[in-house]
Amino acid sequence: MKPLRQLKPPPLQKWVALLFVLVMAGFGFVQSVHVHDAMAGQSSPASHCSLCVVAHSAVLISPAAVAPLPAVAAIVFAVSEPQLQSRLQVAPSYIRPPPQSL
């Protein structure tokens, strides 16, 4: 089992993660309340604001490229007859000598 201090992330990593969460929340808030007062009555998106251009741009959908299938070569294996008899030259009881007593 690992000690508890090895499972806790370092304090710097916690602060960096908290900073990124706050930045993302800030950008989400700004994007949700972003309005141009002069152009609020118009139906066209504001083309001078980069935030508005990104928010109103459509995503380009492109088809996924398909990789060609690999060529499968047929391999013929030589089939041998099953071995029905043992080819052991020494009887199984004589494979290893008895243990030596010291």
Buried (B, 14 or more C-beta within 10 A) or exposed (E): EEEEEEEEEEEEEEEEEEEEEEEEEEEEEEEEEEEEEEBEEEEEBBEEBEEBEEEEEEEEEEEEEEEEEEEEEEEEEEEEEEEEEEEEEEEEEEEEEEEEEE
